[in-house]
Amino acid sequence: MANRKNQIYSIANAFREHYANIFTNSANERDKVSEFNKMRLHFTGDVGVDTLLSVEDIESAVRNQKKGKAAGVDNIVAEHVVNSHPCLIVHLSFLPRDAL
């Protein structure tokens, strides 16, 4: 039993050391945080890249939704969208385009 506890402690310690080495507390980097916030505020995306989703992309995403999951804050479950009229897929494809 003691050997098992040592293994668990050793694994937990390895995780702690790994994440301690890669963690950066951005609150200590005020200049970098400020620079990031300015860049984010004025970010418009890469206009040279086609980022629009096609109807096929939306249809594939809807078809691959996990069923039987709890509703979100909007009270919509995957089954609402999966079993909806096919024109909903077309309308959903307009949302990202209209947001630009």
N, C-alpha and C positions, 0 to 999 in steps of 0.2 A: 504494500500500500504506500509506503514511504517513497519507493522508487517511482510510482505513478505520480505522486505529488511533485516530485522533483522534475519529472518530464514536463508536467503541465506548467510549473514555474519557469522552466527553461524556455519553453515555447513562448510563454507570455513575455518573458524578458527579451527574447529575440525580436518579437514584434515591437516592443517598447523602444528598443534601441534603433531598429530600422526606421520607425516613424519619427523618432527624435532627431535622426540625422537628416531627414528630408523635409521636416516641417520648417516653414518660415513664418514668423509672426509678422504679417503685413502691417499691423498697427504700429510696429516699431519703424516702419519705412514710410514716414509721412510724405516725403517728396515723391516717392514712387506711387503711393496711393493717390495723391493729388494729380499726378501726371496721368494715371490710368483713368481717373474719373473725368478729366478733361477730354481725353481721347474718346471715352465711352459716350460722353454727352454729344459729341459731334460725329459719331460713327454713322455712316449711311450705308455701309455694306460695300462690297466690291461690285461696282456697276459693270465691270467687264465679264462677270460670271453670271450665267443664267441660273438664278436661284429659285425660279418659280417651280412650283410643284404641278405635275401634270395630273389629269383626271386619273390616269392609270396608277400614279404614285399614291393618290388618296385612296383609290379603290383597293389597292394592295394593302395599305395600312389598315383600312377598315376590316378587310377580310381576315387579317391576321390578329385582330384584337382578341384578347383572352376573354372568354365568356364566363359568366357566373361570378363576376367580381362586384364589389360594392360600388354604389354610385358615388360620384364626386360631389363637390359642393353645389354643382349645378343640377344634381339629382338625375343625371343622364348616365345610363349604363350602356355598355357596348352593344347590347342587344337592341337598344333603341336605334342606333345608327346602322347596325348590320341588317336589321329587318325593315329599314325605312325604304321609301321610294327611291329608285335609282337616281332621280334628279338631284337628290341631296348631295350625292358625291360631286356632281358638277358645281353646285353652289359652294360646297366646302373648298373646292379648288380655287374659288375666287377670293377667299379670305386672305391668304398670304399676299396675293397680288394687290388687293385693295389696301392692305396695311402699308404698302410701300408708298 
